[in-house]
Amino acid sequence: MVEERKWYQPCYTYEGGNVGVIADFKASCAFAFFKGTLMADPENVLESPGEHSRAGRLMRFTSVEQVAEREATLRAYIAEAVEIEKSGRKVDFETGRDMPLPDELAQKFADDPALKDAFDALTPGRRREYLLHFSGAKQSATRTARIERNVDRIMAGRGMRDR
């Protein structure tokens, strides 16, 4: 593996493919595996970094002693992640990709076909990010407000976190 700096963190790659990254948090750190969902995890130590994470999994540590205790497991998991990268296996992002449109967004598309075209032109990940954000609101008024706040970004072809 090669150590590189990506996303301001040490990132480990194999023949150009991302294998893992060291992530720091307030109360812990972790070794995150980019294709963690493809890993066996016999020790049951990998966790999802977030509710909607589809590929990555991380092994969290809260102390230096914990890293030392789990060194053999971490080394074995890294070796497995490298083998996954060598094999060329890919995470299936197609499953679960189609998300229902909130009614408020469907109505906005009906009122503004150019917005629908701009939304459809976004990458699948950007569309999913917007849909998760819009659908996460419990009240219709909040969903509508979220949609309205992001119309310009969508029309510009930008994702929610693009600068």
Secondary structure in CASP SS format (residue, H / E / C, confidence):
PFRMAT SS
TARGET T0000
AUTHOR 0000-0000-0000
METHOD secondary structure of the structure
MODEL  1
M C 1.00
V E 1.00
E E 1.00
E E 1.00
R E 1.00
K E 1.00
W C 1.00
Y C 1.00
Q E 1.00
P E 1.00
C E 1.00
Y E 1.00
T E 1.00
Y E 1.00
E C 1.00
G C 1.00
G E 1.00
N E 1.00
V E 1.00
G E 1.00
V E 1.00
I E 1.00
A E 1.00
D E 1.00
F C 1.00
K C 1.00
A C 1.00
S C 1.00
C E 1.00
A E 1.00
F E 1.00
A E 1.00
F E 1.00
F C 1.00
K C 1.00
G H 1.00
T H 1.00
L H 1.00
M C 1.00
A C 1.00
D C 1.00
P C 1.00
E C 1.00
N C 1.00
V C 1.00
L E 1.00
E E 1.00
S C 1.00
P C 1.00
G C 1.00
E C 1.00
H C 1.00
S C 1.00
R C 1.00
A C 1.00
G C 1.00
R E 1.00
L E 1.00
M E 1.00
R E 1.00
F E 1.00
T C 1.00
S C 1.00
V H 1.00
E H 1.00
Q H 1.00
V H 1.00
A H 1.00
E H 1.00
R C 1.00
E H 1.00
A H 1.00
T H 1.00
L H 1.00
R H 1.00
A H 1.00
Y H 1.00
I H 1.00
A H 1.00
E H 1.00
A H 1.00
V H 1.00
E H 1.00
I H 1.00
E H 1.00
K H 1.00
S H 1.00
G C 1.00
R C 1.00
K C 1.00
V C 1.00
D C 1.00
F C 1.00
E C 1.00
T C 1.00
G C 1.00
R C 1.00
D C 1.00
M C 1.00
P C 1.00
L C 1.00
P C 1.00
D H 1.00
E H 1.00
L H 1.00
A H 1.00
Q H 1.00
K H 1.00
F H 1.00
A H 1.00
D H 1.00
D C 1.00
P H 1.00
A H 1.00
L H 1.00
K H 1.00
D H 1.00
A H 1.00
F H 1.00
D H 1.00
A H 1.00
L C 1.00
T C 1.00
P H 1.00
G H 1.00
R H 1.00
R H 1.00
R H 1.00
E H 1.00
Y H 1.00
L H 1.00
L H 1.00
H H 1.00
F H 1.00
S H 1.00
G C 1.00
A C 1.00
K C 1.00
Q C 1.00
S H 1.00
A H 1.00
T H 1.00
R H 1.00
T H 1.00
A H 1.00
R H 1.00
I H 1.00
E H 1.00
R H 1.00
N H 1.00
V H 1.00
D H 1.00
R H 1.00
I H 1.00
M H 1.00
A C 1.00
G C 1.00
R C 1.00
G C 1.00
M C 1.00
R C 1.00
D C 1.00
R C 1.00
END
